[in-house]
Amino acid sequence: MNGFSLIQFFCSARRRALLALLGISIATSSAWAEDILVTTAADSGPGSLREAFTTAADGDRIVFEIPGTPEIQLLSDLPDVAVDLSFANNNPTDVTINRNGNGPLSFSGAQVDPTILVVNTGGAASPDADIVGAAATTFFGDGPVSGNLQIPGTLSPGTTPDAGSIGTFSVTGDVDLSTGQLQSDLTTAAGTPTSDLVEVAGILTVTDAVLAPRFIGGDFETGQQFLLVDSTDPLVGTFINQDDAFALPNNPFLQAVRDLGLGADDFGLVLEDNGLLFTEVVSGCNQSSAARLLDQAFTSPTPPDAILALRNGSTDDVLMAVNQLSGSIYPSLIGAEINHVQTGLDSVRNMIVRQAVCCRRGLTPWARGFGTTSEVEMDDCQTTGYRHETGGVELGSGFGLGCGVATSVFSHLAFGTLNSLGVDQRADINSYRLGGSLAYSTRGLYWLAAGGGGYQDYSVRRSLTAFEGSSFVESDFDGSSQFGYFEVGSVRDFSPYLGMHVTRVDLDPIAETGDDDLALTNNGGSGDSLRSILGIACYKSNCTSFGIATTRLRFGWLHEYLDESEVFVSQIAATSDPANVLTDRGVSAGRDWAFARMQVDTGMVMGGYLTFAYEGHFNSDSAFNWFLAGWMY
């Protein structure tokens, strides 16, 4: 090693040590760690290719800057390069590397870009290839290579070997890919089928090589063709797996198979339908039911165009389609109304107890505005969750009969929306309820009973954008509710109590409009609820001639004894067979909830008190929040 080379070696070593100490990644700082210039066509010495091969580190780039029309004459074998490497040429003409009968350029690094290399034997007969890789080496690049290549590792066209880098690896010469791997990226950028391409001007040998296609994105369709190999001469040998069907990871109904329409000197893939049923690619209760209907429509003599188009859809498209078709919003409306009725009745309960405990005679009216938010997450059956928001007014009046006996009447007028999460389905809901109660208290205990009924009108709009040519369907229908409540508890400042809710909600028959194939019809549905409430009430009350000033806290546990969710049975317009039904269940909000309530009654206004309250029900699947503000006498 001469003086210049020694200095270069130590400088390079110092550079690499500094980068390692600072933790600087080659990949993040630049495309390569350093440019190593080749400035002479000499076999060795400063600025030679041999010197560059000797000093190259991982990620370096060898750049040719040789004056004139350069041709490097090798006098002996070049050293093996065991690092990641790439090449560039700043000369106006190609730089030729003449082996003169010496060994090939040998690379055993992990990743090598040999494009722009021009290698020949100088006319000397040689059994070796001009460029040779190792089994662990990936050759990549988007550009030309001149010479014969032996690639026992991976050949991956593109500016990088990473997925999504599309390029053409063009070889002027022969390529021996025996026992190696062809890694090809396939995509449909801008709707046009595009793929990596290997162009070989000589003979391509693929004996016992492996195809490794990578499908980028999900915008694929049956019939799309992808040319992977373009050779001047017929391919020698066959790929081990060339007759396999390659599954597309993002398109459940598509597979890629060998394109038999190509000649012996080319190789490519074409996309086709794999014949799987919808029920074979989705899971979940509602999804499976919707998938069965799609299968029935797909296998019918005249399947709808929207369902045929879905066969080309991505996995996300298919999941969105079955979720949109399932119509789980309808049974979820029942569950949401049950929770709304019971939370509202639980709020009125405080006014009823107050009337009985105070032993007042005469009327005690109240008026309060309220707002609610409820959110239920997707359940274990993969049923779509929802967010329910309402606002309205609560009006009521108690009447004390003396001796601890009190009655009351109350009403709720609510207006709200329910949005299914992630599938663009919405319901506008108007709800009207009327009820009454009877309460009785002694010095130690109280009991109360309440009941009533209500009416709801619904306007539902369901998106069907996952189906080609479809946009949405709509429906308008009514519903009703009935409810009852019983509670017994202590009248002490710190008192336990036990309550029972019973609720029933019914929806009238539903007939959607807006799509001739995918609109749903059903006979309506109903849901029943029976819930126990075990709680503790903590409050301080002062009964005066003007009313009660009090702060109340309640904590407890609710348990549902009946079904956690409701079921609807529907048909789609695309099938007239009464046996072809869609069974939808609403999302499960859980069976048990912790609850907490805080109410503050304070301030004299118009002979009454201002009242503010919050109540929340919580479990791991759902949360219900109720806010109140108003006036009571």
C-alpha positions as CSV (number, residue, x, y, z in Angstrom):
1,M,0.0,0.0,0.0
2,N,1.5,3.4,-1.1
3,G,1.5,6.5,0.9
4,F,-1.6,8.0,-0.7
5,S,-3.6,4.7,-0.3
6,L,-2.6,4.6,3.4
7,I,-3.8,8.1,4.0
8,Q,-7.1,7.3,2.1
9,F,-7.6,4.2,4.1
10,F,-7.1,5.9,7.5
11,C,-9.3,8.8,6.4
12,S,-12.0,6.4,5.3
13,A,-11.7,4.4,8.6
14,R,-11.9,7.6,10.6
15,R,-15.0,8.7,8.7
16,R,-16.8,5.4,9.3
17,A,-15.9,5.4,13.0
18,L,-17.2,9.0,13.4
19,L,-20.5,8.1,11.7
20,A,-21.0,5.1,13.9
21,L,-20.2,7.1,17.1
22,L,-22.8,9.8,16.2
23,G,-25.4,7.1,15.3
24,I,-26.0,8.6,11.9
25,S,-27.8,6.2,9.5
26,I,-26.6,6.1,6.0
27,A,-30.2,5.6,4.8
28,T,-31.4,8.7,6.5
29,S,-28.5,11.1,5.7
30,S,-28.4,10.4,2.0
31,A,-28.8,7.7,-0.7
32,W,-25.2,6.7,-0.2
33,A,-22.6,7.2,2.5
34,E,-19.8,8.6,0.3
35,D,-18.8,9.0,-3.4
36,I,-15.5,7.2,-4.2
37,L,-14.0,8.6,-7.4
38,V,-12.4,6.5,-10.0
39,T,-10.2,8.9,-11.9
40,T,-7.8,6.6,-13.8
41,A,-8.1,3.6,-16.1
42,A,-5.0,2.0,-14.5
43,D,-5.4,-1.4,-13.0
44,S,-4.3,-0.2,-9.6
45,G,-3.1,2.8,-7.6
46,P,-4.7,6.0,-6.5
47,G,-8.0,6.7,-8.1
48,S,-8.2,3.2,-9.6
49,L,-11.2,0.8,-9.6
50,R,-9.2,-1.7,-7.6
51,E,-8.5,0.9,-4.9
52,A,-12.2,1.8,-4.8
53,F,-13.2,-1.9,-4.4
54,T,-10.7,-2.1,-1.5
55,T,-11.8,0.9,0.4
56,A,-15.6,0.9,-0.2
57,A,-17.8,0.9,2.9
58,D,-21.5,0.0,3.2
59,G,-23.6,2.4,1.3
60,D,-20.8,4.0,-0.8
61,R,-21.1,4.8,-4.4
62,I,-18.3,4.4,-7.0
63,V,-18.3,7.2,-9.5
64,F,-16.3,7.1,-12.7
65,E,-14.6,10.3,-13.7
66,I,-11.9,9.2,-16.2
67,P,-10.8,11.6,-18.9
68,G,-11.1,10.6,-22.6
69,T,-12.7,7.3,-23.8
70,P,-11.9,5.2,-20.8
71,E,-11.3,1.4,-20.8
72,I,-10.0,-0.2,-17.6
73,Q,-7.7,-3.1,-18.4
74,L,-7.6,-5.6,-15.5
75,L,-4.3,-7.3,-14.9
76,S,-5.6,-9.6,-12.1
77,D,-8.7,-10.6,-10.3
78,L,-10.5,-7.7,-8.5
79,P,-11.2,-8.3,-4.8
80,D,-14.6,-9.4,-3.8
81,V,-16.9,-6.5,-2.6
82,A,-18.7,-7.6,0.6
83,V,-20.5,-4.2,1.2
84,D,-23.7,-2.5,-0.2
85,L,-22.6,-0.6,-3.3
86,S,-23.8,1.4,-6.3
87,F,-22.2,3.0,-9.3
88,A,-22.5,6.2,-11.3
89,N,-20.7,7.5,-14.4
90,N,-19.9,11.2,-14.8
91,N,-18.1,10.5,-18.1
92,P,-19.8,11.5,-21.4
93,T,-19.3,7.9,-22.6
94,D,-19.5,4.5,-21.0
95,V,-16.5,3.2,-19.0
96,T,-15.6,-0.3,-20.2
97,I,-14.0,-2.8,-17.7
98,N,-12.0,-5.3,-19.7
99,R,-11.4,-8.5,-17.7
100,N,-8.6,-9.7,-20.0
101,G,-9.4,-13.3,-19.1
102,N,-9.4,-12.6,-15.3
103,G,-12.1,-13.4,-12.9
104,P,-15.5,-11.7,-12.8
105,L,-16.5,-8.7,-10.7
106,S,-17.7,-10.5,-7.6
107,F,-20.2,-9.0,-5.1
108,S,-21.3,-10.5,-1.8
109,G,-22.8,-7.5,-0.1
110,A,-26.5,-7.4,0.8
111,Q,-27.6,-4.9,-1.9
112,V,-25.8,-4.0,-5.1
113,D,-26.8,-1.7,-8.0
114,P,-24.6,-2.7,-11.0
115,T,-26.4,-0.6,-13.5
116,I,-24.1,1.5,-15.8
117,L,-21.4,-1.2,-15.5
118,V,-19.9,-2.3,-18.9
119,V,-17.9,-5.4,-18.5
120,N,-16.4,-7.8,-21.1
121,T,-13.7,-10.4,-21.4
122,G,-11.6,-8.6,-23.9
123,G,-12.2,-11.3,-26.4
124,A,-10.7,-14.0,-24.2
125,A,-12.7,-17.1,-23.7
126,S,-14.1,-17.4,-20.2
127,P,-16.6,-19.8,-18.6
128,D,-17.4,-17.3,-15.9
129,A,-20.0,-14.6,-16.0
130,D,-18.7,-11.0,-16.0
131,I,-20.6,-10.0,-12.9
132,V,-21.3,-12.6,-10.1
133,G,-23.4,-12.2,-7.0
134,A,-23.8,-14.3,-3.8
135,A,-26.8,-16.2,-2.6
136,A,-27.5,-13.4,0.0
137,T,-27.0,-10.6,-2.5
138,T,-29.9,-8.6,-4.1
139,F,-29.1,-7.0,-7.4
140,F,-31.3,-4.0,-8.1
141,G,-31.4,-1.0,-10.4
142,D,-33.2,1.0,-13.0
143,G,-31.0,1.1,-16.0
144,P,-28.6,-0.9,-18.3
145,V,-25.9,-3.4,-17.5
146,S,-23.5,-4.7,-20.2
147,G,-22.0,-8.1,-19.7
148,N,-23.1,-11.6,-18.5
149,L,-24.6,-11.8,-15.0
150,Q,-24.8,-14.7,-12.6
151,I,-27.4,-14.1,-9.9
152,P,-27.9,-16.9,-7.4
153,G,-29.5,-14.4,-5.0
154,T,-32.3,-11.9,-5.8
155,L,-32.9,-9.8,-8.8
156,S,-35.2,-6.8,-7.9
157,P,-35.6,-4.1,-10.6
158,G,-36.1,-0.6,-9.4
159,T,-34.1,2.3,-8.0
160,T,-34.2,0.5,-4.6
161,P,-35.1,-3.1,-3.7
162,D,-37.9,-1.8,-1.5
163,A,-41.5,-2.5,-2.4
164,G,-43.0,0.1,-4.6
165,S,-39.9,1.1,-6.5
166,I,-40.8,0.2,-10.2
167,G,-38.0,0.0,-12.7
168,T,-36.4,-1.8,-15.7
169,F,-33.3,-3.8,-15.2
170,S,-31.8,-4.1,-18.7
171,V,-28.9,-6.5,-19.5
172,T,-26.9,-6.5,-22.7
173,G,-25.7,-10.1,-22.4
174,D,-26.9,-13.3,-20.7
175,V,-28.4,-13.6,-17.2
176,D,-28.2,-16.8,-15.2
177,L,-30.8,-16.7,-12.5
178,S,-30.7,-20.4,-11.7
179,T,-31.7,-21.1,-8.0
180,G,-32.2,-17.4,-7.6
181,Q,-35.3,-15.2,-7.1
182,L,-37.0,-12.7,-9.3
183,Q,-38.7,-10.1,-7.1
184,S,-41.1,-8.1,-9.1
185,D,-43.4,-5.2,-8.0
186,L,-46.8,-4.9,-9.6
187,T,-49.1,-1.9,-9.3
188,T,-51.8,0.1,-11.1
189,A,-50.5,3.6,-10.7
190,A,-53.0,6.1,-12.3
191,G,-55.1,3.1,-13.4
192,T,-52.4,1.7,-15.7
193,P,-51.0,-1.8,-15.0
194,T,-47.3,-1.2,-14.3
195,S,-44.6,-3.6,-13.1
196,D,-40.9,-4.2,-12.7
197,L,-39.3,-5.5,-15.9
198,V,-36.1,-7.5,-16.7
199,E,-34.9,-7.0,-20.2
200,V,-32.3,-9.5,-21.4
201,A,-30.6,-9.1,-24.9
202,G,-29.1,-12.6,-24.6
203,I,-30.2,-15.7,-22.9
204,L,-32.1,-15.8,-19.6
205,T,-31.8,-19.0,-17.5
206,V,-34.4,-19.4,-14.8
207,T,-33.9,-23.1,-13.9
208,D,-35.2,-23.7,-10.4
209,A,-35.6,-19.9,-9.8
210,V,-38.4,-18.6,-7.7
211,L,-41.0,-15.9,-8.6
212,A,-41.7,-13.5,-5.8
213,P,-44.3,-10.9,-7.0
214,R,-45.2,-8.0,-4.7
215,F,-48.6,-6.4,-5.3
216,I,-48.6,-2.7,-4.4
217,G,-52.0,-1.1,-3.6
218,G,-55.4,-2.5,-4.2
219,D,-56.6,-1.0,-7.5
220,F,-56.4,-4.2,-9.5
221,E,-58.9,-5.7,-11.9
222,T,-59.4,-9.0,-13.6
223,G,-57.7,-9.2,-17.0
224,Q,-54.9,-6.9,-16.2
225,Q,-51.5,-8.1,-17.6
226,F,-48.1,-7.5,-16.3
227,L,-44.9,-8.3,-18.3
228,L,-42.1,-9.3,-15.9
229,V,-39.4,-10.6,-18.3
230,D,-38.6,-9.6,-21.9
231,S,-35.8,-11.7,-23.4
232,T,-34.4,-11.8,-26.9
233,D,-34.0,-15.6,-26.8
234,P,-36.4,-18.2,-25.3
235,L,-36.1,-18.7,-21.6
236,V,-34.0,-21.6,-20.5
237,G,-35.6,-23.7,-17.8
238,T,-38.6,-22.8,-15.7
239,F,-39.4,-21.0,-12.5
240,I,-40.2,-23.5,-9.7
241,N,-43.5,-21.8,-8.9
242,Q,-44.5,-20.4,-12.3
243,D,-47.7,-22.4,-12.4
244,D,-48.8,-21.2,-9.0
245,A,-51.7,-18.8,-8.4
246,F,-50.4,-15.8,-6.5
247,A,-52.9,-14.3,-4.0
248,L,-53.2,-10.5,-3.9
249,P,-52.9,-9.4,-0.3
250,N,-55.3,-6.4,-0.7
251,N,-57.8,-8.0,-3.2
252,P,-59.5,-11.1,-1.7
253,F,-61.1,-12.2,-5.0
254,L,-58.2,-11.8,-7.3
255,Q,-55.2,-14.0,-8.1
256,A,-52.3,-13.7,-10.5
257,V,-51.4,-16.6,-12.8
258,R,-49.0,-17.1,-15.6
259,D,-49.9,-15.2,-18.8
260,L,-50.1,-18.1,-21.3
261,G,-50.6,-15.6,-24.2
262,L,-46.9,-14.6,-24.1
263,G,-44.2,-16.3,-26.2
264,A,-41.3,-18.5,-25.0
265,D,-39.0,-15.5,-24.7
266,D,-41.3,-13.5,-22.3
267,F,-42.9,-14.1,-18.9
268,G,-45.7,-12.3,-17.3
269,L,-48.8,-12.6,-15.0
270,V,-52.4,-11.9,-15.7
271,L,-55.1,-11.3,-13.0
272,E,-58.2,-13.5,-12.8
273,D,-61.1,-14.1,-10.3
274,N,-60.1,-16.8,-7.8
275,G,-63.7,-18.0,-7.4
276,L,-63.9,-17.5,-3.7
277,L,-67.2,-16.7,-2.2
278,F,-67.9,-13.6,-0.2
279,T,-68.5,-15.8,2.9
280,E,-65.0,-17.1,2.6
281,V,-63.3,-13.8,2.9
282,V,-65.2,-12.0,5.7
283,S,-66.1,-12.8,9.3
284,G,-68.4,-11.3,11.9
285,C,-72.1,-12.0,12.4
286,N,-73.6,-9.2,10.2
287,Q,-70.8,-9.4,7.6
288,S,-71.3,-13.1,7.1
289,S,-75.1,-12.7,6.7
290,A,-74.6,-9.9,4.2
291,A,-71.9,-12.0,2.4
292,R,-74.4,-14.9,2.0
293,L,-76.8,-12.5,0.2
294,L,-73.9,-11.2,-2.0
295,D,-73.0,-14.8,-2.9
296,Q,-76.6,-15.6,-3.8
297,A,-76.8,-12.5,-6.0
298,F,-73.3,-13.2,-7.5
299,T,-74.2,-16.8,-8.4
300,S,-77.6,-15.9,-9.9
301,P,-78.1,-16.0,-13.7
302,T,-77.9,-12.2,-13.9
303,P,-75.8,-10.8,-11.0
304,P,-76.1,-7.1,-10.5
305,D,-73.3,-5.0,-11.9
306,A,-72.5,-3.4,-8.5
307,I,-71.8,-6.9,-7.1
308,L,-69.7,-7.9,-10.1
309,A,-67.6,-4.8,-9.8
310,L,-67.0,-5.6,-6.1
311,R,-65.1,-8.7,-7.1
312,N,-62.3,-6.4,-8.1
313,G,-62.4,-4.4,-4.9
314,S,-59.8,-4.3,-2.2
315,T,-60.2,-6.0,1.2
316,D,-61.3,-2.6,2.6
317,D,-63.8,-2.2,-0.2
318,V,-65.3,-5.6,0.5
319,L,-65.5,-5.0,4.3
320,M,-67.1,-1.6,3.7
321,A,-69.6,-3.2,1.3
322,V,-70.8,-5.9,3.6
323,N,-71.0,-3.4,6.5
324,Q,-73.0,-0.9,4.4
325,L,-75.3,-3.7,3.1
326,S,-75.9,-5.2,6.5
327,G,-78.1,-2.3,7.7
328,S,-77.1,-2.9,11.4
329,I,-78.2,0.7,12.0
330,Y,-81.9,-0.5,12.3
331,P,-81.5,-2.9,15.3
332,S,-79.0,-0.4,16.8
333,L,-81.8,2.2,16.8
334,I,-83.7,0.0,19.2
335,G,-80.8,-0.4,21.6
336,A,-80.1,3.3,21.5
337,E,-83.7,4.2,22.3
338,I,-83.8,1.7,25.2
339,N,-80.8,3.4,26.7
340,H,-82.3,6.9,26.1
341,V,-85.6,6.0,27.7
342,Q,-84.0,4.5,30.7
343,T,-81.6,7.3,31.3
344,G,-84.3,9.8,31.0
345,L,-86.6,7.9,33.4
346,D,-83.6,7.7,35.8
347,S,-83.4,11.4,35.7
348,V,-87.1,11.9,36.5
349,R,-86.7,9.5,39.4
350,N,-85.0,12.2,41.4
351,M,-88.0,14.5,41.2
352,I,-90.4,11.7,42.1
353,V,-88.4,10.8,45.2
354,R,-88.1,14.4,46.3
355,Q,-91.8,14.9,46.0
356,A,-92.5,11.9,48.3
357,V,-89.9,12.5,50.9
358,C,-90.8,16.2,51.4
359,C,-94.4,15.3,52.2
360,R,-95.5,18.5,50.4
361,R,-99.0,19.1,49.3
362,G,-100.0,20.8,46.1
363,L,-98.2,21.2,42.7
364,T,-94.4,21.2,42.2
365,P,-93.8,21.8,38.5
366,W,-90.4,21.6,36.8
367,A,-88.8,22.3,33.4
368,R,-85.4,21.3,32.3
369,G,-83.4,21.2,29.1
370,F,-81.1,18.2,28.5
371,G,-78.5,17.0,26.1
372,T,-77.1,13.5,25.7
373,T,-74.2,11.8,24.0
374,S,-73.8,8.1,23.7
375,E,-71.1,6.1,22.0
376,V,-70.9,2.3,21.5
377,E,-67.8,0.7,20.0
378,M,-67.6,-2.2,17.5
379,D,-68.4,-5.4,19.5
380,D,-66.8,-8.8,19.5
381,C,-69.1,-9.8,16.6
382,Q,-67.6,-7.0,14.5
383,T,-70.9,-5.1,14.4
384,T,-70.4,-1.5,13.6
385,G,-70.7,0.9,16.6
386,Y,-72.5,4.2,16.7
387,R,-72.6,7.7,18.2
388,H,-76.0,8.9,19.4
389,E,-76.6,12.6,20.3
390,T,-79.9,14.2,21.4
391,G,-81.2,17.4,22.8
392,G,-84.6,18.2,24.2
393,V,-86.7,19.4,27.1
394,E,-88.2,17.6,30.1
395,L,-91.5,18.9,31.6
396,G,-93.2,17.6,34.7
397,S,-95.2,18.4,37.7
398,G,-95.6,16.6,41.0
399,F,-98.7,16.6,43.2
400,G,-98.4,15.9,46.9
401,L,-101.3,14.3,48.6
402,G,-99.8,14.4,52.1
403,C,-98.9,11.6,54.4
404,G,-95.9,10.7,52.2
405,V,-98.0,10.1,49.1
406,A,-97.2,11.9,45.8
407,T,-98.0,11.5,42.2
408,S,-96.5,13.1,39.1
409,V,-96.7,13.4,35.4
410,F,-93.8,14.1,33.1
411,S,-92.9,14.3,29.4
412,H,-89.7,14.2,27.2
413,L,-89.4,15.8,23.8
414,A,-86.1,14.9,22.2
415,F,-84.5,15.5,18.8
416,G,-81.3,13.7,17.8
417,T,-79.1,11.8,15.4
418,L,-77.5,8.4,15.4
419,N,-74.4,7.9,13.2
420,S,-73.0,4.5,12.5
421,L,-69.2,4.7,12.9
422,G,-67.1,4.2,9.8
423,V,-69.9,3.3,7.3
424,D,-71.7,6.7,6.7
425,Q,-75.2,5.7,7.9
426,R,-77.3,8.2,9.7
427,A,-80.7,8.3,11.4
428,D,-82.6,11.5,12.4
429,I,-84.8,10.8,15.4
430,N,-87.7,12.6,17.0
431,S,-88.8,11.2,20.3
432,Y,-91.9,12.0,22.4
433,R,-92.7,10.4,25.8
434,L,-95.3,10.8,28.4
435,G,-95.4,9.1,31.8
436,G,-96.6,9.2,35.3
437,S,-95.7,8.0,38.8
438,L,-96.9,7.1,42.3
439,A,-94.6,7.3,45.3
440,Y,-94.9,6.7,49.0
441,S,-92.5,7.3,51.9
442,T,-92.4,6.5,55.6
443,R,-89.9,7.6,58.1
444,G,-87.4,4.9,57.0
445,L,-88.3,3.8,53.5
446,Y,-89.8,4.9,50.3
447,W,-91.0,3.2,47.2
448,L,-92.1,4.4,43.8
449,A,-93.5,3.1,40.6
450,A,-93.5,4.9,37.2
451,G,-94.6,4.0,33.7
452,G,-95.5,5.4,30.4
453,G,-95.1,5.3,26.7
454,G,-93.7,7.1,23.7
455,Y,-93.6,7.7,20.0
456,Q,-90.6,8.0,17.7
457,D,-90.3,8.9,14.0
458,Y,-87.1,8.0,12.1
459,S,-85.5,9.1,8.9
460,V,-82.6,6.9,7.9
461,R,-80.1,7.4,5.1
462,R,-77.6,4.6,4.4
463,S,-74.6,5.1,2.1
464,L,-73.9,2.4,-0.5
465,T,-70.8,4.0,-2.0
466,A,-68.8,0.7,-1.8
467,F,-71.0,-0.6,-4.6
468,E,-70.3,0.7,-8.1
469,G,-73.2,2.7,-9.4
470,S,-74.9,3.0,-6.0
471,S,-75.0,6.0,-3.7
472,F,-77.5,5.7,-0.9
473,V,-80.9,4.4,0.2
474,E,-83.4,6.1,2.5
475,S,-86.4,5.2,4.7
476,D,-88.9,6.9,6.9
477,F,-90.8,5.0,9.5
478,D,-92.2,5.2,13.1
479,G,-91.7,3.5,16.3
480,S,-93.1,3.3,19.8
481,S,-91.9,2.6,23.3
482,Q,-93.3,1.5,26.7
483,F,-91.5,1.7,30.0
484,G,-91.9,0.9,33.6
485,Y,-89.8,1.5,36.7
486,F,-90.0,0.4,40.4
487,E,-87.7,1.4,43.2
488,V,-87.4,0.9,46.9
489,G,-84.9,2.6,49.1
490,S,-84.0,4.3,52.4
491,V,-84.8,8.0,53.1
492,R,-81.6,8.5,55.1
493,D,-78.8,10.9,54.0
494,F,-76.7,7.9,53.0
495,S,-79.1,5.3,51.7
496,P,-79.0,2.2,49.5
497,Y,-81.7,1.6,46.9
498,L,-82.8,-1.1,44.4
499,G,-84.6,-0.3,41.2
500,M,-85.9,-2.3,38.2
501,H,-86.3,-0.9,34.6
502,V,-88.5,-2.6,32.0
503,T,-88.6,-1.2,28.5
504,R,-89.9,-2.3,25.1
505,V,-89.2,-0.5,21.8
506,D,-90.9,-1.4,18.6
507,L,-90.1,-0.2,15.0
508,D,-92.7,-0.3,12.2
509,P,-92.0,-2.1,8.9
510,I,-89.3,-0.5,6.8
511,A,-89.1,-0.2,3.0
512,E,-86.0,1.6,1.7
513,T,-85.9,3.5,-1.6
514,G,-83.1,4.8,-3.8
515,D,-81.5,1.6,-5.2
516,D,-83.2,-1.1,-7.3
517,D,-80.8,-3.8,-6.3
518,L,-79.6,-3.2,-2.7
519,A,-82.5,-1.5,-0.9
520,L,-83.8,-3.4,2.2
521,T,-87.3,-4.2,3.3
522,N,-88.3,-5.8,6.6
523,N,-91.2,-6.2,8.9
524,G,-89.8,-4.0,11.6
525,G,-88.5,-5.3,14.9
526,S,-88.6,-4.9,18.6
527,G,-86.4,-5.1,21.6
528,D,-87.0,-5.7,25.3
529,S,-84.9,-4.8,28.3
530,L,-85.0,-5.7,32.0
531,R,-82.3,-4.0,34.1
532,S,-81.6,-3.9,37.8
533,I,-80.1,-0.8,39.5
534,L,-78.3,-1.2,42.8
535,G,-77.0,2.1,44.1
536,I,-76.1,4.3,46.9
537,A,-77.6,7.8,47.3
538,C,-75.7,10.5,49.2
539,Y,-77.5,13.8,49.8
540,K,-78.3,16.5,52.2
541,S,-81.8,17.9,52.0
542,N,-83.5,20.8,53.8
543,C,-87.3,21.0,53.3
544,T,-88.6,24.5,53.6
545,S,-91.8,26.3,52.6
546,F,-90.0,27.4,49.5
547,G,-88.8,23.9,48.5
548,I,-85.7,21.8,48.9
549,A,-82.1,22.9,48.7
550,T,-80.0,19.9,48.1
551,T,-76.9,18.3,46.7
552,R,-77.2,14.7,45.6
553,L,-74.6,12.1,44.6
554,R,-75.6,8.6,43.4
555,F,-73.3,5.7,42.5
556,G,-74.2,2.2,41.5
557,W,-74.3,-0.7,39.1
558,L,-76.7,-1.6,36.3
559,H,-77.2,-5.1,34.9
560,E,-79.1,-6.2,31.8
561,Y,-81.0,-9.5,32.1
562,L,-82.3,-9.8,28.6
563,D,-80.6,-9.7,25.2
564,E,-77.6,-7.4,24.8
565,S,-78.6,-6.6,21.2
566,E,-81.6,-6.9,18.9
567,V,-82.0,-8.7,15.6
568,F,-83.6,-7.6,12.3
569,V,-84.5,-9.9,9.3
570,S,-84.5,-8.2,5.9
571,Q,-84.5,-8.8,2.2
572,I,-82.7,-7.0,-0.5
573,A,-84.4,-6.0,-3.7
574,A,-81.9,-8.0,-5.8
575,T,-83.5,-11.3,-4.7
576,S,-87.1,-12.2,-4.6
577,D,-86.6,-15.5,-2.9
578,P,-88.1,-15.4,0.5
579,A,-85.5,-17.8,1.8
580,N,-82.7,-15.3,0.9
581,V,-82.8,-13.1,4.0
582,L,-80.4,-10.7,5.7
583,T,-80.1,-11.2,9.5
584,D,-78.7,-8.1,11.2
585,R,-78.0,-7.7,14.9
586,G,-77.5,-4.4,16.6
587,V,-74.2,-3.6,18.2
588,S,-73.9,-4.8,21.8
589,A,-73.4,-2.1,24.4
590,G,-72.6,-4.6,27.1
591,R,-74.5,-6.2,30.0
592,D,-73.2,-4.3,33.0
593,W,-72.4,-0.6,33.6
594,A,-71.1,1.5,36.4
595,F,-73.0,4.7,36.8
596,A,-72.6,8.0,38.6
597,R,-74.9,11.0,39.0
598,M,-74.4,14.5,40.5
599,Q,-77.2,17.0,40.9
600,V,-77.1,20.4,42.4
601,D,-80.3,22.4,43.2
602,T,-79.6,25.9,44.2
603,G,-80.7,29.5,43.8
604,M,-84.2,31.0,44.0
605,V,-85.8,32.0,40.7
606,M,-89.5,32.6,40.3
607,G,-90.2,30.9,43.5
608,G,-88.2,27.8,42.6
609,Y,-84.6,26.5,42.3
610,L,-82.1,26.2,39.5
611,T,-81.1,22.6,39.0
612,F,-78.0,21.2,37.3
613,A,-77.2,17.6,36.8
614,Y,-74.9,15.1,35.1
615,E,-75.3,11.3,34.8
616,G,-73.0,8.8,33.1
617,H,-73.1,5.1,32.5
618,F,-69.9,3.4,31.6
619,N,-68.3,0.0,30.7
620,S,-65.5,-1.1,28.4
621,D,-67.8,-1.1,25.3
622,S,-70.0,2.0,25.7
623,A,-70.5,5.3,27.4
624,F,-73.7,7.3,28.0
625,N,-73.7,10.9,29.2
626,W,-76.8,12.9,30.2
627,F,-76.6,16.7,31.0
628,L,-79.5,18.7,32.6
629,A,-80.1,22.3,33.4
630,G,-83.4,23.9,34.4
631,W,-85.9,25.1,37.0
632,M,-88.0,23.3,39.5
633,Y,-90.6,24.7,42.0
